[in-house]
Amino acid sequence: MAITNLLSATITLKHSPFLLLKPSTKLRNPKRPTIRAQSKNDDSVDGPDRLISAITYFYPFFDGVQYGKYVITQFAPIQTLIQPLVPAIRVFKSFPLNGLLVFFTLYFIVVRNPNFSRYVRFNTMQAIVLDVLLIFPDLLERSFNPSDGFGLDLMMSFDSTVFLFLLVSLVYGTLSCLLGQLPRLPIVAEAADRQVL
């Protein structure tokens, strides 16, 4: 009786799919699926997903455009680049709660909706995290508001850096999405990846 149990266990092990693997093959157990960058020629990301993802990067830029007050006035090329966006920025800034309404709309209707692809949800979450990070420059500006001297120069540099980061994130994120690639913004990509289920 014990021998038949041993033989049946041996037969079961011989037909196990794990025995078909080479000894050097290691089984991986990923915690969650990761998003892989798409190449230009890969059509796995369809047009509407690309467009929706690209549009979401305008949200943090519109919300943080006030940090460009020094850069825009000093550099004409940036002013020319921003000029076509002025009507949309005015509409966004016209009502004080627009930023909050867009935040909740993007978070609950896009990020938490499994009907949207992971690509769209990840890019939307990246834009949301980038916008949430704008709280820190705002707090710093409100608590440390110098009128002249070195403090004003430091604040101008800080505001300009925040604005240029938002501008580069807008251009990089939008162009990457339109090309079907996955933009991974520094600082925010890991946080966005953790939030998208």
N, C-alpha and C positions, 0 to 999 in steps of 0.2 A: 504494500500500500504506500509506504513512504517512497519507494523507488518510482512508482507511477506518478506521484506528485512531483518528484524531482525532475523526471523526464518531461512532464507537461510544462513545468516552469522553464526548462531548458528550451523546449520547442517554442514557447511563447517569446523568450528572449531572442531566439534566432530570427524571428520575424518582426522584431521591434524596429521601427524606423530609425531609432538612434544608433543602432548597430551598423547601419549603412553609411554612417559618417566616418570619415577618416579619423584616426586617433588625434591628428593635429588640429582637427576642426573643433572650434569652441562654439558652444551655443551662446547666443547673445540674448539677453533679456532686457530690451530697452524699456525705460520707464514710461515713455510716451513717444508717439511718432514725432519726428522732427521735420521741419520744412526744409526742403532742399532748394537751392537756387536754380532757377530755370534759365536755360540758355536762350539766346535770341531766336534760334531756329526751332525751339521746342514749342509746339502749339498746345501744350497741356493747360495753359491758362487762357481761358477764352476772353473775347473782347469786352463784354460787360463787366467781368471781374476785374480786368485791367483798369477800366475807366472808373469804376467805383473806388478801387484802391487808390488810384491816382488823385481823385478828388478829395479824399479824406485828409491828405497832407496839407490842404489849404486851411483846415480848421486851426491847427496850432499857429500857423503863420498869421492868420487874420487876428487871432487872439493876442498875439505878441508883437504886432507891428509897431506898437508905440515905443518899443525899445530901439527902433531905427531912427528916432527923431534927429539924432546927431549925424548919423551916417548918410541918411537920405538928403539932408541939406548940404552936406559937404561934397558928395560925389554925384555928379550928373548922370553917369551911366546907371547907377542903382536907381536913381529917381526915374529914369526912362524905363527901366525894367519894371518898376512898381506901378507906374502910371496907368496901365490898362486894368489893374486890379483895384483901383481907387473906388469905383462905384460899388463893387462887391464888398469892399472893406467898410464903406459907409453904411451899407445895408446891415452888415454884421454888427457894427458898433452902434447902430441907431437905437437899439433897445437894450438896456443894461443886462437883461437876463438871457439874451440870445446865446451867449457862450455856454451857460448852464443848460439851456434847452438842447443845444446841439450835442453837448456832452452826454446827456441822458438818452437822447435819440440814438446816437452812435453806439453807446454802450449796450443799451437794452434791446434795440431793434436789429443791430448788425452783429456786434461781438457775441452776444448771448444767443443768437439765432442760428441753430445748426443747418438751416436751409441755405445759408451763405457758405461759400467754400472757405476752407481754412486759410487760403491765400488772402481773401478779402477780410476775414476776421482778424488775421494777424496784422495786416497793414493798418486796419482801423484802430486796433489796440495800440499799435506803435504811435499813431498820431495822438491818441488819447493820453498815453503816458507822457509824451512830449509836452502836451498842453498842461498836464498836471504839474510837471516840473517847473512850469512858469510861475508857480506859486512862490518859489524861493527867490527869484529875482525881484518879484513884486514886494515881498516882505522886506527884503534888504533895502529896496528903494524907499519904502515907506518909513523904515526905522532910521535910515541913514540918508538924509536929504540935505547935502551940503549946498551952499549958495555960491561959493567961490573957492579958489585956491586948489590945493592938491586933492582935496576930497571931491571937488567937482570933476577934476580931470580923471580921477579914479572911477567915479560913477559914469562918466561919459564912455570910458574904455569898457567898463563892465556891460553897460547897456548895448554898446556897439557889438561886443562879442556875442551877447545873447541874440541880437538881431541877425548877425551874420550866420550864426549856427542855425537859426530858424530858416533863413533864406537858403542856405546850403542843403538843409534837410528837405525843404520844399522841392528844390530843383532835383536833388538826387532821388528822393522818394517818388516824385511824380514821373520823372523820366524812366526810372527803373520799372515802375509799374506799367507804364505804357509800352515798354519793351517786353513785358512779361517776366522780368527778372524779380528776384526777391531782395528788396533793400533791407539791410540790417544796420540800423542807425546805432552809433555808439551810445552808450548809457541806457537806452530804452529798449533795445531788441530783446535782451534777456528777460526783462520784466514783462514785456508783451508776450513773449513765448510762454511764460509761466501762466499767464491769465487766459490764454486761448486754449480751450479744452479740445 
